[in-house]
């Protein structure tokens, strides 16, 4: 399944099947892909701008969904104030979430 956010902010996405709430303190979502068989999640972030060189991604799982796994990024990005700092490139940056 592929999701393309169409709201004006593009800073929040909720995946009900995983109980996963994704928010950005900085940056914008371009797309989200969910492999329903494996539960793997890929997040596409918009490219860097003159003023923004890193996104700040927060992962929360507030809902108790049976069989849902705890997600985290596949790379050891540093965290600032509870958000993962994801460096952005000149093209879309893809973040893999694993469980």
C-alpha positions in Angstrom: 0.0 0.0 0.0 1.3 3.5 -0.9 0.0 6.7 0.7 0.6 10.2 -0.6 -0.3 12.9 1.9 -2.4 15.7 0.3 -3.0 18.0 3.2 -1.2 21.4 3.2 1.1 20.5 6.1 2.1 16.9 5.3 3.6 16.5 8.7 1.4 13.8 10.3 0.5 10.2 9.2 -1.4 7.6 11.2 -1.2 3.9 10.3 -4.1 2.3 12.0 -3.2 -1.3 11.2 0.1 -0.8 13.2 -1.1 1.8 15.7 1.8 3.9 14.4 1.6 7.7 14.6 4.3 9.5 12.6 4.9 13.2 13.1 7.5 15.6 11.8 8.8 18.6 13.9 10.7 19.7 10.7 10.4 18.5 7.1 7.5 17.1 5.2 6.3 13.6 4.2 6.3 12.9 0.4 5.0 9.3 0.6 4.6 6.3 2.8 4.8 2.7 1.8 3.5 -0.2 3.9 4.2 -3.9 3.0 1.1 -5.5 4.5 2.7 -9.0 4.4 5.9 -8.1 6.3 4.8 -5.0 8.1 7.8 -3.0 6.8 7.3 0.7 6.5 9.1 3.1 4.2 8.8 6.8 4.6 9.6 9.3 1.8 10.7 12.8 3.0 10.8 15.8 0.7 14.3 17.1 -0.3 16.4 19.5 1.6 15.8 23.2 1.1 18.0 26.3 1.5 16.8 26.6 5.1 16.1 22.9 6.1 18.8 20.3 6.0 17.4 17.7 8.4 14.0 16.4 9.3 12.9 15.7 12.9 10.8 12.4 12.9 8.8 11.2 15.9 7.4 7.7 16.2 4.7 6.8 18.6 2.5 3.8 19.0 -0.4 4.9 21.3 -2.9 2.3 20.2 -2.7 -1.3 21.4 -3.0 -3.3 18.2 -2.8 -7.1 18.5 0.3 -8.4 16.7 1.8 -4.9 16.2 5.5 -4.6 16.5 7.5 -1.7 18.0 9.0 0.3 15.1 12.3 2.1 14.9 14.5 3.4 12.1 17.0 1.0 10.5 19.8 3.5 10.9 21.2 4.8 14.2 20.3 8.4 13.7 20.9 10.7 16.7 17.9 11.9 18.7 17.1 15.5 19.8 14.3 16.1 22.2 12.7 12.7 21.4 12.8 13.1 17.6 15.1 11.3 15.2 17.3 13.7 13.2 17.2 12.5 9.5 19.6 14.3 7.1 17.9 15.3 3.9 19.4 15.1 0.4 18.8 16.8 -2.9 16.2 14.1 -3.8 13.6 12.4 -1.7 15.1 10.7 1.4 13.7 7.3 2.3 13.5 6.1 5.9 13.1 2.4 6.6 11.3 1.5 9.8 12.0 -2.0 11.2 10.5 -3.9 14.0 
